[in-house]
Amino acid sequence: MALYRYVKAPIDLTTQKKKIGLPVLLTNVMPIAFIAVGFVLILLVIYPFFSYNLTLRRWQEETLITPISDIALAESKGLVAPISANSEILGTSGIKVIENIDYSLVDNWFPEAPVPPVTPSRVTHYSLSIPKLKIDHAVVTIGGKKLSDTLIQYPGTALPGEYGNTVIFGHSVLPTFYNPKVYKSIFSLIPTLVKGDKIIIDYDGMQFIYNVENYFEVKPEEIDVLEQRFDQQLLSLITCVPPGTYLRRGVLQTRLTKI
């Protein structure tokens, strides 16, 4: 009578890895990977708002939700002149009702302010540099329209070096996507500048250096920031805030210090 014995073959680990290794890996690791990626994406969106609020708190103790407006707050610091007979405001008109607003067009940033005609000049463009933000000779168009192409000097405001207030508009996005060479994001970090930082304007063969003095915010209907007072040489850089929105206008005010 023959005796038989069955012996189980040893497990081939290489084969087993090929058969079940990848599915097990996907099952165990992929959910964790997706959660991690989602968490990072959420941080990329949320962090700029926390950072923005901290920056804003550093610049001013009171915000738009207080009974005192940003314009009144700026006036109290002597940085925005009150309306007077010796001041020229760029007019007021009825509120423009605009649907599907295109904020790449400068006309839509302060809808209550009529856009004055561009003063004829042989100089139509100049450059702006902010070393701290790595902005190097960004093109500024005097009286231009599309903020996606260049920075825009608001028409009717003083030219660089003149008495008055030179007002320049620039686009912004979430700081995460900031690129100093792209005009759609070029002013994203304007609120992070501090007192004493330099803004350099190269205009018609001359260089003007402005020092940062103040940052504040206004609502789109508060057009006092476009005011021209001819006993000061100011430069105001304006962008949309909070980051990635068009709710308010952030105003960085600077003063001419050197030619």
Backbone torsions as a table, in degrees:
resi	resn	phi	psi	omega
1	MET	NA	123.3	-176.5
2	ALA	-82.3	140.1	177.1
3	LEU	-105.2	134.2	-179.9
4	TYR	-118.7	145.1	177.8
5	ARG	-134.9	129.7	-179.1
6	TYR	-100.2	124.9	-179.7
7	VAL	-113.6	126.1	-179.1
8	LYS	-73.5	129.5	-179.0
9	ALA	-66.4	145.9	178.4
10	PRO	-63.8	151.4	-178.1
11	ILE	-75.3	130.5	175.7
12	ASP	-86.8	101.8	-174.9
13	LEU	-62.6	-35.0	179.6
14	THR	-62.4	-44.7	179.4
15	THR	-65.7	-41.2	-179.2
16	GLN	-63.4	-40.2	178.9
17	LYS	-62.3	-39.2	-179.7
18	LYS	-67.8	-34.7	-176.0
19	LYS	-79.9	-45.0	-172.3
20	ILE	-120.3	-9.1	-174.7
21	GLY	-62.7	-49.3	-176.8
22	LEU	-65.7	-48.0	177.8
23	PRO	-58.5	-41.8	179.0
24	VAL	-63.7	-40.8	179.1
25	LEU	-61.6	-45.3	179.9
26	LEU	-63.9	-41.7	-178.0
27	THR	-64.6	-40.2	-174.7
28	ASN	-87.8	-35.2	-171.3
29	VAL	-96.1	-38.8	-173.1
30	MET	-59.4	-43.8	177.4
31	PRO	-58.3	-40.8	178.7
32	ILE	-64.3	-39.7	179.7
33	ALA	-64.1	-43.7	179.5
34	PHE	-63.7	-40.7	178.5
35	ILE	-63.2	-42.6	-179.5
36	ALA	-64.2	-43.3	179.1
37	VAL	-63.7	-43.7	178.5
38	GLY	-61.2	-40.6	179.6
39	PHE	-63.8	-42.4	179.1
40	VAL	-63.6	-43.2	179.6
41	LEU	-62.3	-41.5	177.9
42	ILE	-62.4	-42.4	178.5
43	LEU	-62.2	-39.4	-179.7
44	LEU	-61.9	-29.8	179.9
45	VAL	-86.3	-42.8	-174.0
46	ILE	-77.7	-40.3	-175.0
47	TYR	-56.1	-44.0	-179.9
48	PRO	-57.5	-32.4	-179.2
49	PHE	-72.0	-39.4	175.5
50	PHE	-63.8	-45.3	179.7
51	SER	-62.2	-41.5	179.3
52	TYR	-61.6	-44.5	-179.8
53	ASN	-64.5	-37.2	177.0
54	LEU	-66.1	-40.2	178.4
55	THR	-64.6	-43.7	-179.9
56	LEU	-62.8	-40.2	179.5
57	ARG	-63.6	-34.3	178.4
58	ARG	-65.9	-37.7	-175.9
59	TRP	-76.6	-40.3	-175.9
60	GLN	-146.6	145.2	-176.7
61	GLU	-81.6	-24.9	-177.9
62	GLU	-120.1	144.4	-178.5
63	THR	-118.1	-171.8	-176.7
64	LEU	-62.5	-19.1	-176.4
65	ILE	-81.4	-5.5	179.0
66	THR	-85.0	162.6	178.4
67	PRO	-63.7	-22.1	-179.5
68	ILE	-91.5	125.9	-178.9
69	SER	-72.2	163.9	179.1
70	ASP	-64.8	-35.2	179.4
71	ILE	-64.6	-45.2	178.9
72	ALA	-61.7	-39.1	179.1
73	LEU	-63.7	-43.1	179.4
74	ALA	-66.1	-39.4	179.1
75	GLU	-63.0	-37.8	-179.1
76	SER	-63.9	-23.2	178.7
77	LYS	-92.8	-0.1	178.3
78	GLY	75.8	19.4	-175.5
79	LEU	-104.6	-14.9	173.6
80	VAL	-129.6	122.0	-174.6
81	ALA	-74.1	139.2	175.0
82	PRO	-66.9	158.6	180.0
83	ILE	-68.2	130.9	179.3
84	SER	-147.6	176.2	-179.0
85	ALA	-66.7	-22.2	-178.6
86	ASN	-93.0	3.8	-179.4
87	SER	-109.1	150.8	179.0
88	GLU	-116.0	119.4	177.0
89	ILE	-101.9	144.0	-176.9
90	LEU	-77.7	45.2	169.4
91	GLY	69.4	166.7	174.2
92	THR	-137.6	156.8	177.5
93	SER	-154.3	178.2	179.0
94	GLY	-62.2	153.2	179.7
95	ILE	-65.4	130.0	177.4
96	LYS	-80.4	124.7	177.4
97	VAL	-91.5	111.4	-174.7
98	ILE	-124.5	126.8	175.9
99	GLU	-99.2	149.2	-179.2
100	ASN	52.0	57.0	-173.7
101	ILE	-64.5	131.4	176.8
102	ASP	-98.2	103.1	-176.7
103	TYR	-82.0	4.3	170.6
104	SER	-80.9	-8.2	177.0
105	LEU	-99.2	126.4	-174.3
106	VAL	-62.6	-28.1	-177.7
107	ASP	-62.1	-22.6	-173.3
108	ASN	-91.7	-1.9	-175.7
109	TRP	-77.6	-36.4	175.4
110	PHE	-127.5	80.5	-170.9
111	PRO	-61.7	-19.6	179.9
112	GLU	-85.9	-8.3	-178.4
113	ALA	-100.8	116.2	175.2
114	PRO	-65.4	142.8	-177.6
115	VAL	-85.8	115.7	179.8
116	PRO	-67.8	159.3	175.3
117	PRO	-68.0	153.2	179.0
118	VAL	-74.2	128.9	177.7
119	THR	-67.6	126.4	-179.0
120	PRO	-56.5	133.1	179.4
121	SER	-157.5	147.4	177.9
122	ARG	-72.4	-19.7	177.3
123	VAL	-95.1	119.9	-179.0
124	THR	-112.4	-17.5	-179.2
125	HIS	-139.3	151.8	169.8
126	TYR	-150.5	-175.2	-174.7
127	SER	-125.3	153.4	179.2
128	LEU	-128.2	135.7	177.7
129	SER	-129.8	140.0	173.7
130	ILE	-130.2	94.1	-174.8
131	PRO	-53.0	-40.9	-176.5
132	LYS	-62.1	-31.2	-179.0
133	LEU	-100.4	5.9	179.4
134	LYS	62.9	27.0	173.3
135	ILE	-87.3	119.5	-172.3
136	ASP	-124.8	108.6	177.2
137	HIS	52.2	51.1	172.9
138	ALA	-69.5	140.5	-176.4
139	VAL	-78.7	132.0	174.9
140	VAL	-113.4	125.0	177.9
141	THR	-100.3	126.9	179.4
142	ILE	-77.0	115.8	178.2
143	GLY	72.9	21.3	177.8
144	GLY	-70.9	178.6	-176.2
145	LYS	-118.6	-44.5	-170.9
146	LYS	-97.7	115.5	-179.5
147	LEU	-76.0	-9.8	177.7
148	SER	-79.5	-12.3	-177.1
149	ASP	-102.0	-39.9	-179.3
150	THR	-152.1	174.8	163.7
151	LEU	-74.1	156.0	-176.5
152	ILE	-126.0	126.8	168.6
153	GLN	-86.0	124.7	-178.2
154	TYR	-63.2	130.1	-177.8
155	PRO	-63.4	147.2	179.8
156	GLY	88.4	-6.4	177.9
157	THR	-96.3	160.5	-174.1
158	ALA	-60.7	145.1	173.3
159	LEU	-74.8	156.9	179.9
160	PRO	-53.6	135.5	179.2
161	GLY	88.6	-17.0	179.7
162	GLU	-83.8	162.4	172.2
163	TYR	-73.9	135.8	-175.4
164	GLY	132.5	-156.2	-177.4
165	ASN	-129.5	107.1	174.8
166	THR	-77.1	120.5	-175.6
167	VAL	-113.1	121.0	-178.6
168	ILE	-120.6	128.4	178.1
169	PHE	-98.9	144.7	175.9
170	GLY	-150.2	145.5	-178.3
171	HIS	-72.6	159.2	174.2
172	SER	-146.1	156.0	176.3
173	VAL	-137.1	-173.6	173.8
174	LEU	-56.8	133.1	-178.5
175	PRO	-54.1	-25.5	178.3
176	THR	-56.3	-32.7	-175.8
177	PHE	-103.3	19.7	-178.1
178	TYR	-62.8	134.1	174.1
179	ASN	-143.5	113.4	-175.9
180	PRO	-66.2	-10.1	-179.4
181	LYS	-100.4	-2.7	-178.6
182	VAL	-111.2	123.7	-173.2
183	TYR	-70.5	-19.2	177.6
184	LYS	-75.2	-12.4	-179.5
185	SER	-129.2	4.1	-164.9
186	ILE	-63.5	-30.6	-178.4
187	PHE	-101.6	18.9	-176.4
188	SER	-61.5	-31.6	-175.3
189	LEU	-104.4	12.9	179.2
190	ILE	-53.8	-42.6	-179.1
191	PRO	-65.2	-15.2	-177.4
192	THR	-83.3	-9.1	178.0
193	LEU	-68.3	154.9	-178.3
194	VAL	-124.3	167.9	-179.3
195	LYS	-56.2	133.5	178.7
196	GLY	97.2	-15.3	176.8
197	ASP	-63.8	151.7	-172.3
198	LYS	-99.4	139.0	168.6
199	ILE	-119.0	125.4	-176.1
200	ILE	-112.2	126.1	177.6
201	ILE	-113.9	126.6	172.7
202	ASP	-107.6	109.1	-173.0
203	TYR	-131.3	120.6	173.7
204	ASP	50.4	45.3	176.2
205	GLY	83.1	1.2	179.4
206	MET	-120.0	151.5	178.7
207	GLN	-114.1	130.0	179.0
208	PHE	-118.2	132.4	179.9
209	ILE	-113.0	125.8	179.8
210	TYR	-113.2	142.9	175.8
211	ASN	-102.5	135.5	176.6
212	VAL	-66.4	132.4	178.6
213	GLU	-117.7	-34.9	-172.7
214	ASN	-159.9	156.1	172.2
215	TYR	-135.4	133.8	176.0
216	PHE	-151.0	174.0	-177.7
217	GLU	-126.4	148.7	177.6
218	VAL	-134.6	162.9	173.0
219	LYS	-82.1	158.2	-178.1
220	PRO	-58.1	-25.2	-179.8
221	GLU	-85.6	-5.7	179.6
222	GLU	-90.3	89.8	-172.2
223	ILE	-90.9	7.6	178.9
224	ASP	-59.2	-24.4	-178.9
225	VAL	-66.4	-13.1	177.9
226	LEU	-92.3	3.7	-175.9
227	GLU	-61.3	145.2	177.6
228	GLN	-114.7	113.6	174.7
229	ARG	-119.3	124.9	-165.5
230	PHE	-95.8	27.8	172.5
231	ASP	-115.8	12.1	179.5
232	GLN	-139.5	157.1	176.1
233	GLN	-117.9	92.3	-174.3
234	LEU	-111.9	157.1	172.2
235	LEU	-133.6	124.3	178.7
236	SER	-115.9	127.1	174.9
237	LEU	-103.6	128.0	-174.1
238	ILE	-123.6	136.3	176.0
239	THR	-144.6	174.9	-179.5
240	CYS	-91.8	138.6	179.6
241	VAL	-140.7	162.3	-7.7
242	PRO	-62.1	169.3	-174.3
243	PRO	-52.3	129.1	177.7
244	GLY	82.3	4.6	179.3
245	THR	-126.3	174.8	177.9
246	TYR	-123.9	26.5	-173.8
247	LEU	-68.9	-43.1	-176.9
248	ARG	-135.0	176.8	177.9
249	ARG	-117.5	121.6	175.9
250	GLY	-87.5	131.5	-175.5
251	VAL	-120.0	116.6	174.0
252	LEU	-99.8	115.3	-175.7
253	GLN	-102.9	132.0	-178.2
254	THR	-131.6	164.0	-177.9
255	ARG	-130.2	141.3	179.6
256	LEU	-65.3	129.4	179.9
257	THR	-121.8	-24.3	-173.7
258	LYS	-152.7	142.3	175.9
259	ILE	-116.7	NA	NA
